[in-house]
Amino acid sequence: MFFIQLFVMSVFHSCLGENGLLRVYYPGNIIIGGLFPIHLKTNRTDTSGPLFCQDYDIQMFLRSQVMIYAIRELNLPNITIGYDIYDTCGDVGLALRATLQLLKNQSDPQSCLVPADAQSKLPEPKTKVVIGERTSEASIAVARLVALSSVAQISYGSTSEVLSRKYKFPTFLRTVPSDEYQTRGMVELVKTFYWQTVIIVGSDDEYGKYGSDSLVKTFSKTNICIEFVHILSADFNINGAKTQTELTELLEKIKNSSAEAIILFTKEINVEIILKEAIKHKFNRTWIASDTWSSSPKIFAIPDIQLAGQVFGFIFKQIEVPGFKDYVMSIFNGTQKNAFVEYYLTQHPLCSNQSEEVKVNNCSLNYQLESNQCLGTSFLANCIDKEESYNIYLAVQVIGEGLRHFDGDPSLGYDIVYWNMSEFNKGVQIQTIGEYLPNGKITKGSAYNCAKTCDPGQELTERKICCKVCVSCADGTFSPGNGKSFITNIDKVQLYRQKLIVCTSAAHSDSNCFNKTDEFLLWTDPFSVILSSLAVVGIITTVVFAVLFAVYFKTPIVKAVGGYLCFLELFSLVAGFCLTFTFIGKPTEKIHCVGVPLFGVSFTVCISCILANLLQILVAFNFNLNVGSWVKKLNKPLLVVTIVSGIQLALSVSWLIVNPPIPKEMPGKETILQQCETQSLEYFIAMLAYNAFLGFICLVFAFKGKQLPDLYKNASLITISMLLFVVIWIIFLPIYLTLTGKYKPAVQSAAILTSCFSVLGCHLAPKCYIMLFRKELNHESAITEYIRKHYERKGISVVYDPHWSWRVDISLRHSARPTAHT
């Protein structure tokens, strides 16, 4: 066992000199070459000096082991498959050096140096297929070289569209889709999320340049705007002074841009430099990752990565390599070891006991591990990816099948991922949120829109190249709080039922923006409290009056105000008082907005009862036989009330059916006024005019009745109440038509209360006073005595007729006149 390890280490050391390469070799009838950037970069700069590999990557180490595992799994009769795998350190020059080693005649497997006559004709190599490189830049260089010897090359990670050109790269194949499919998928993702403008950042290499060009070409066929395209310099990854200058300029452009998504289509090392700087400035933008870094543990292990913003990305379809995890768990026993495994142990030896193991499940932490930090096999198992590893496994399987039925540009589709950084203590959780299918469709994606970039109280203004940017609202404007990306002046808006954000003129800053509030007559408003209290007093008073009229129903005073009609009059007054409450609170169509039409009907009933009562008085004391005949025909109280009220009822019902009042939102500078809008002024004025006409008729009849012998002063009191009613509504109408604001319904309510109290106080209250405190007047004898004295003062004799409640025979003292009866 010791000699075996010594042999392996001798091979390893012979290939890792000052200019050597880390290599693992296994002999066979057919050799499959492998190119893997187990170290991600070198120390290469513009100045000369020794070249060293840096940034050992555990996942790339595992991917190299996938190739070895897949080759061992091949069962080909009478053929032994060997392998020759190199660590290219992410460097194109070293990748070419390794390729030359693979193409030479491998009679001396211990030799790692390119022969001096490498430019001469190469002999037939044992290496028939090369698996690699990972990056498009390296693969393009390798593809030109292996084509000289007609050696097939199968890449597991190179996606550049240029590699699809068979006339340039006739022996190149790959197990991943071309960037042509990926760029189409990115455009579809942007369309799915309803983004309107993007930034494209590429790099001056075969991967980033061709990918950026493909994106620009595909976006040009849509309505999506590219704000700018930035191509990183070829030496951007060196991260020197020149890189810092370029990085500062790039981030300043991004900071001042209005782009909703930034597409980083470049190598992982470039992305790391950009995002680290973006984190320092807390950019909090939306990034779209290409396949090189969509699931990169090194990127999402960057401290405070959540400060850069949200990340969406495209990864190859994830499929687990069957049996590989078990292989990894046994990789360190004597039969499985190889040079790459031995080198791994120099970096991270196995822990002697479980207490020393790093208790992590996230492979991203391998970039934070100290050198010589011991690790267990379980950590390695957690680092196995399901993307490139399977592509490598597939490449070996294709070789085993003799390259039959294999297309040079497979399109298996992509998984669309989102970096969930909501639980910081658990690190970045990569979640699959959809997939891009080979037919060009995206499934399962959820939509985002432009408005999410604007805070409440901000508007979108066209100040940038592509789309609007967020600025504070101007005075008197609002921005909707529902995610819409528009701003509308309050005088022109078609309002929806939603909360709005308003800005005041004080510097137009966010601190001066607030939610618009609904404005209406609140129940707690002092005006509402006063109106409600008066309405309650009116209702109670009316009920008390009704009780008194019921108790004294058979007395002359009740008969003098219309008998049973007084109860209908009282009921209409109660309805009027109750309708006061419909003008308070947030208006609704079925309750609040029917208040005015219903009051028109209720008060018409009240006036019609008074009118019928006046007709009774006029008929009783009219001595003109010609006039008396037609007046007596009208002395049918129930018919008068029905006809007069029916007209108003028909008018109000037609109003409510044809064009009823409806709730309306009136936008103000800082509030939304809620009120009932009288859509038809014609109906409203007709209702008031009809009641005013009835009031005027009652006023005329009451004025005429003042000359009659009326003990209870009915005519005089009705004159006062009708006069108040007419005056109130004459004053109310112009105020109502010109007044705006939440107290407009209060004016209506006040007019209704005043009208009801004028009737209650002037017409009915004196009758109740007589019932309670002047009972001596509530007798027929008092009435007949009052009438007798009234006519005697005028020289007219009066005869009492007991057949009626009271009946008089009137004649002139000096001349004969016909007798009149009531």
Salt bridges, closest charged atoms under 4 A:
ASP55 OD2 - LYS41 NZ 3.89
ASP55 OD2 - LYS298 NZ 2.82
ASP84 OD1 - ARG23 NE 2.67
ASP87 OD2 - HIS39 ND1 2.60
ASP91 OD2 - ARG44 NH2 2.64
GLU124 OE2 - LYS128 NZ 2.93
GLU137 OE1 - LYS267 NZ 3.40
GLU180 OE2 - ARG184 NH2 2.42
GLU188 OE2 - LYS191 NZ 3.30
ASP213 OD2 - LYS209 NZ 3.02
ASP235 OD2 - LYS242 NZ 3.96
GLU246 OE2 - HIS230 NE2 3.08
GLU272 OE2 - LYS276 NZ 3.11
GLU272 OE1 - LYS298 NZ 3.48
GLU277 OE1 - LYS280 NZ 3.70
GLU277 OE2 - HIS281 ND1 3.98
ASP385 OD1 - ARG63 NE 3.01
GLU388 OE1 - ARG63 NH1 3.54
GLU388 OE1 - ARG134 NE 3.02
GLU401 OE1 - ARG404 NH2 3.35
ASP409 OD1 - ARG174 NE 2.67
ASP415 OD1 - LYS317 NZ 2.82
GLU423 OE1 - LYS426 NZ 3.18
GLU435 OE1 - LYS317 NZ 2.70
ASP475 OD2 - LYS669 NZ 3.50
ASP518 OD1 - ARG497 NH2 3.59
ASP518 OD2 - LYS499 NZ 3.67
ASP518 OD2 - LYS586 NZ 3.69
ASP525 OD2 - LYS742 NZ 3.68
GLU569 OE2 - HIS763 ND1 2.83
GLU665 OE2 - ARG497 NH1 2.15
GLU677 OE2 - LYS664 NZ 3.33
GLU776 OE2 - ARG774 NE 2.65
GLU785 OE2 - ARG788 NH2 2.30
GLU785 OE2 - LYS789 NZ 3.66
GLU792 OE2 - ARG788 NH1 2.67
ASP801 OD2 - ARG807 NE 2.59
